[in-house]
Amino acid sequence: MNILQLNTGLFPDAQTVTAALRLMAATHRVAVVDVTRRDMRESDWDEVMASILAADRVITT
């Protein structure tokens, strides 16, 4: 399964979710995208959208 973790900085317990996703990486493909960067360009956002569309599950942290 393709899992995408979107790091948004909105959730106070994101470290717990991140730890659980690391464990899942042994059996699933887990990608992490950090959207909190202030230097994101339009092309970066295009890549974020492509990652979302390619994922089976999107987890926001």
Secondary structure, 3 states (H helix, E strand, C coil): CEEEEEECCCCCCHHHHHHHHHHHCCCCEEEEEECCCCCCCHHHHHHHHHHHHHCCEEEEC
